[in-house]
Amino acid sequence: MPGFEKVQRGLTFATGLVECLCFAGAVFGWASLVFVLKTEGFFSSLCVNTTGVNATQVLDCSGQDEQFSLVFTIASFMNNFLTLPNGFLFDQFGTTVARLFGIFLYTMGTLMVAFSTPALSNLLFPALSLLAVGGILFLITNMQVGNLFGSHRSTIITLYNGAFDSSSALFFVIKLLYESGVSLRASFLVLSACSVIHLLRTFFLLPRKFIPYPLPDHYTYGILGKSKTVRSEQTTANGDTQRTIEEAPLDKDVPVKQEKSFRECFLSRFFFCHLLWLSVMQLRHYLFIGTLNPMLQRLTAGEPTLVSQYINAFAITQLCGVLCAPWNGLIMDRNKGKPRTAGESEQEADLRASVLSLFLTALQCVLFSICASTQFLPLQYVTFILQVINRSFLYGGNAAFISVAFPSCHFGKLYGMVMALSAVFSLMQYPCFALVKGPLHGDPLYVNVGLTLLSLLAFIHPLSVYLHCRRLASQRAKSKASS
């Protein structure tokens, strides 16, 4: 049924985009939600009266800001660190099991926020963490949709990651609704009810196991698809037994392909350079998002209208993530359809195409960090734009690079591993925040300069990939000359 298959794949792509855009990365719209939570009085008991200039009484809410920062630090850590077991869950049990688990976590998180009150402020800690972990499972299970579209695979993977970034605008919408009279509880109860939509997608528009790559002829999936699970075991060069699981049509013979083991991939230079590339830039983004509210409080001298105006501007720019991310995918897919040089493998061509993407992402991060370090309020509009472009390139490029540099049978595990290890590194955001609030007396200049210098380490990764591709090209040339 070619017509049905075409419609089903179109619906899978479109609804997956909506799911990532409207739900998956909502936790990163934290700055907008904090504005609402402060208005509601969450953690308000931590605000204390202090004696200011001329013996005037000043309300010091630095303790409240620090607690909100801790909520986001833990949620962002859980978002990344638990991607590791989630990746193993996905690789071992497939799409349906992983999504049902993710839907359960996400629904629990929305219900916790809905029924939280200022007296139960600490409920925000598990609630935001559940939202983060459930959301990343939506993204992991949707990225395989790129396998349905062959030569546009990297573009779709980066597009979904851009939609994940843009979903941070969900909390901005909740903020606008709150200002229009819709209660926080009502908004989050609606989000809980949307779990029905996620369940329908799980059973009708996604496979029970996986979408294989390359895609077999006449591949079908979902409840109406007629496919079976094919398991093949192979022994790798170092003696490890590796199992590949994928869904394929009943009449399709799936060839066994020699692949690197998970251990070989994990211990490779590519993996560690990629981990460094992601970690240093991710820390810069997390600290910026987690401290945006107090930073704007400082730059606007605490003017609530101005703070709200800049938070709204930041949230609106986040919507553009879904528009920026495909640029990165197009950069990585630009070699598709072009004739390769003699002897060059498809993976080598993909790696060569990724060099520009990795380099541009690192450059964007340095520029974003420089603007964020400048204590000039109007310049923050430029910071917001650079932040959303860089964040889109960062996470889309992260997933796309793993998909081209390593075997697809290890994607979930390697994606989870790199996210988990980068999460440990991102825990530095809280001591950085405490350093600014304490010894630096609220002045983040030295911390921002340090993070900008740290971001320069990201350039090691594109240089490493470039040198690898040049070495392979040189070996081909010598081999051709000798023959």
SVG drawing of the C-alpha trace seen along z (x, -y; Angstrom):
<svg xmlns="http://www.w3.org/2000/svg" viewBox="-9 -57 63 71">
<polyline fill="none" stroke="black" stroke-width="0.4" points="0.0,0.0 2.4,-2.7 -0.3,-5.4 -1.0,-4.4 2.7,-4.1 3.4,-7.6 0.6,-9.1 1.7,-7.2 5.2,-8.4 4.1,-11.9 1.9,-11.8 4.8,-10.2 7.1,-13.0 4.6,-15.8 3.2,-14.5 6.8,-13.8 7.7,-17.3 4.7,-18.7 5.5,-16.4 9.1,-17.6 8.0,-21.2 5.3,-21.3 6.4,-19.0 9.8,-17.4 12.1,-20.2 9.7,-22.3 12.0,-22.2 14.4,-24.6 11.8,-27.3 12.5,-27.5 13.1,-31.3 9.4,-31.9 8.1,-29.4 10.2,-31.0 8.5,-34.3 5.1,-32.7 6.4,-30.7 7.8,-33.8 4.5,-35.6 2.8,-32.6 5.1,-32.8 7.1,-29.6 10.2,-29.6 9.2,-33.1 10.1,-32.1 13.7,-32.4 13.4,-36.1 14.6,-38.1 14.7,-41.8 18.2,-43.3 19.4,-46.8 20.5,-48.6 21.9,-52.1 20.7,-54.8 19.4,-52.2 16.5,-51.3 15.0,-47.9 15.6,-45.9 14.0,-42.5 16.8,-40.1 15.6,-37.2 19.0,-35.7 18.1,-32.5 15.0,-32.1 17.0,-32.6 19.5,-30.0 16.8,-27.5 15.2,-28.0 18.7,-27.6 19.1,-24.3 15.8,-23.0 16.9,-23.7 20.4,-22.3 19.0,-19.0 16.4,-18.8 19.0,-19.5 21.3,-17.0 18.6,-14.3 17.6,-15.2 21.1,-14.3 22.4,-11.7 19.3,-9.5 19.6,-9.5 22.1,-6.7 19.7,-4.1 17.0,-5.5 19.3,-4.8 19.9,-1.2 16.1,-0.8 15.4,-2.0 18.1,0.2 17.1,3.3 13.3,3.1 12.4,0.8 10.2,-2.2 6.9,-1.1 8.4,-0.3 10.6,-3.3 7.7,-5.7 5.3,-4.2 7.9,-4.8 8.5,-8.3 4.8,-9.1 4.3,-7.9 7.2,-10.1 6.0,-13.1 2.4,-12.8 3.6,-12.4 5.7,-15.5 2.9,-17.7 0.5,-16.4 3.1,-17.2 3.4,-20.8 -0.4,-21.1 -0.9,-20.2 2.1,-21.9 1.6,-25.0 4.0,-27.5 3.7,-25.4 4.8,-22.4 7.6,-24.2 10.0,-21.3 7.6,-19.3 9.2,-21.2 12.4,-19.2 10.9,-15.8 8.3,-17.4 10.8,-19.2 13.2,-16.2 10.3,-13.9 9.4,-16.4 13.0,-16.5 13.5,-12.7 10.1,-12.0 10.8,-14.7 14.2,-13.4 12.6,-10.0 10.2,-11.6 13.2,-13.0 15.2,-9.8 12.3,-7.7 11.5,-10.3 15.0,-10.8 14.8,-7.4 12.1,-8.9 15.0,-10.4 15.7,-6.8 12.4,-6.9 13.7,-9.7 17.1,-8.4 19.2,-11.3 17.5,-13.8 18.3,-11.8 20.6,-14.3 18.3,-17.2 15.4,-15.6 17.4,-14.6 18.6,-18.2 15.1,-19.5 13.7,-17.4 16.4,-18.6 15.6,-22.1 12.0,-21.5 13.1,-20.1 14.9,-23.4 11.9,-25.4 9.6,-23.5 11.0,-25.6 8.5,-28.2 5.8,-26.1 6.4,-27.7 6.3,-31.1 2.8,-30.3 1.9,-29.2 3.3,-32.5 1.1,-34.5 -2.0,-32.4 -1.2,-33.0 -1.1,-36.8 -4.4,-36.4 -6.1,-34.7 -5.5,-31.0 -4.2,-29.3 -1.0,-27.4 -2.9,-24.3 -5.3,-24.4 -2.4,-24.7 -0.5,-21.7 -3.7,-19.6 -4.2,-20.2 -0.6,-19.0 -1.4,-15.9 -4.4,-15.2 -2.3,-15.4 -0.7,-12.1 -3.6,-10.5 -2.1,-11.9 1.3,-10.5 -0.2,-7.1 -2.0,-7.2 1.2,-8.1 3.0,-5.3 0.7,-2.6 -0.3,-3.8 2.6,-6.0 5.7,-4.4 7.3,-0.9 7.1,1.6 10.9,2.0 13.0,-0.3 13.1,-1.9 16.2,-0.4 18.7,-2.2 19.2,-1.7 15.5,-1.2 14.4,2.1 12.0,2.1 8.3,2.0 9.0,1.4 5.8,1.1 5.3,0.3 2.7,-0.5 -0.3,1.6 -1.4,1.8 2.1,2.8 3.2,6.4 6.7,6.7 8.7,9.0 11.7,8.6 14.9,9.9 17.7,10.6 21.2,11.3 24.3,11.9 27.8,11.4 31.3,11.6 33.4,8.5 37.1,8.4 37.8,8.3 35.6,11.3 32.6,9.4 29.3,10.7 27.1,7.9 23.4,8.2 21.5,6.1 17.8,5.7 15.6,4.1 12.2,4.3 12.0,5.5 9.3,6.9 8.5,10.6 9.9,11.2 13.2,9.3 16.5,10.9 18.6,8.7 22.3,9.0 24.6,9.2 27.1,6.4 30.4,6.3 30.3,3.4 32.4,2.0 31.5,3.1 30.0,0.6 33.2,0.8 35.3,-0.1 33.0,-3.1 33.1,-4.3 36.9,-4.2 37.5,-5.9 39.1,-9.3 36.0,-10.5 33.8,-9.8 36.0,-11.6 36.5,-14.6 32.8,-14.7 32.1,-14.5 34.4,-17.5 32.8,-19.4 29.3,-18.9 30.2,-19.3 31.9,-22.7 29.2,-24.3 26.3,-22.7 27.7,-24.1 27.7,-27.6 24.1,-27.3 22.8,-25.7 24.4,-28.4 23.0,-31.1 19.4,-29.7 19.6,-29.0 20.8,-32.5 18.9,-34.5 16.3,-35.7 18.7,-37.1 20.9,-38.5 18.0,-40.5 17.1,-41.6 20.6,-43.0 20.7,-44.7 17.3,-46.3 17.7,-47.3 14.8,-45.0 12.2,-46.7 9.5,-44.0 8.1,-45.3 11.6,-45.3 12.4,-41.9 9.2,-40.5 9.8,-42.2 13.3,-40.6 12.1,-37.2 9.3,-37.3 11.9,-38.3 14.1,-35.3 11.1,-32.9 10.1,-34.2 13.6,-33.7 13.4,-30.1 10.6,-29.4 13.1,-30.0 15.2,-26.9 13.1,-24.7 13.9,-27.1 17.6,-27.3 18.3,-23.6 17.7,-22.4 20.6,-24.6 23.0,-22.4 21.3,-19.3 21.6,-20.7 25.3,-21.3 25.8,-17.7 23.7,-16.3 25.3,-18.4 27.5,-15.5 24.4,-13.3 23.8,-12.8 27.2,-14.0 29.7,-11.6 32.3,-10.5 36.0,-10.3 37.3,-6.9 37.5,-4.6 35.8,-7.0 33.2,-5.4 29.8,-6.9 30.7,-7.2 33.9,-9.1 32.0,-11.5 29.6,-12.1 32.4,-12.7 34.0,-15.1 30.7,-17.0 30.4,-17.2 33.6,-19.2 32.1,-22.5 29.1,-21.9 31.2,-21.1 33.4,-24.2 30.5,-26.6 28.8,-25.4 32.0,-26.0 32.4,-29.5 28.8,-30.4 29.2,-29.4 32.2,-31.7 30.4,-34.6 27.3,-33.9 29.4,-33.7 31.2,-37.0 27.8,-38.8 26.4,-37.1 29.5,-38.4 28.9,-42.0 26.9,-43.9 24.9,-45.9 21.2,-45.3 20.1,-46.0 22.9,-43.7 21.1,-40.8 18.7,-40.7 21.7,-39.7 22.7,-37.2 19.2,-35.6 19.5,-35.2 23.0,-33.7 22.0,-31.4 19.0,-29.8 21.0,-29.4 23.9,-27.8 21.7,-25.6 20.0,-24.3 23.3,-23.5 24.7,-22.0 22.0,-19.3 21.1,-18.7 24.8,-18.3 25.3,-16.1 22.7,-13.5 23.6,-13.7 27.3,-13.2 26.7,-10.1 24.4,-8.7 27.1,-9.1 30.3,-8.3 29.1,-5.2 27.0,-2.1 23.3,-2.7 22.8,0.4 24.7,-1.6 23.0,-4.9 20.8,-4.8 23.6,-3.7 26.2,-6.1 23.7,-9.0 22.8,-8.2 26.5,-7.8 27.6,-11.2 24.6,-13.0 25.1,-11.3 28.8,-12.1 28.2,-15.7 25.5,-16.0 28.2,-15.3 30.2,-18.1 27.1,-20.4 26.8,-20.1 29.5,-22.8 26.8,-25.3 25.6,-25.3 29.0,-26.0 29.5,-28.7 26.2,-30.3 27.1,-30.0 30.5,-31.6 28.8,-34.6 26.3,-35.0 28.9,-34.6 32.6,-35.7 32.0,-37.7 29.1,-39.6 26.7,-39.1 29.2,-40.1 29.5,-37.3 32.3,-38.8 35.1,-36.5 32.9,-33.4 31.7,-34.5 35.3,-35.1 36.4,-31.7 33.5,-29.9 34.3,-31.8 37.9,-30.5 36.6,-27.0 34.4,-27.1 37.5,-27.4 38.2,-23.7 35.3,-22.8 37.5,-23.5 39.5,-20.4 36.7,-18.2 36.3,-19.6 40.1,-19.7 40.4,-16.0 37.7,-14.9 39.4,-17.0 42.8,-15.5 41.2,-12.0 39.6,-12.6 42.8,-14.1 44.7,-11.0 42.3,-8.7 42.5,-10.6 46.3,-10.5 46.3,-6.8 44.0,-6.3 46.2,-8.4 49.3,-6.4 47.5,-3.1 46.4,-4.3 49.9,-5.4 51.5,-2.1 49.0,-0.1"/>
</svg>
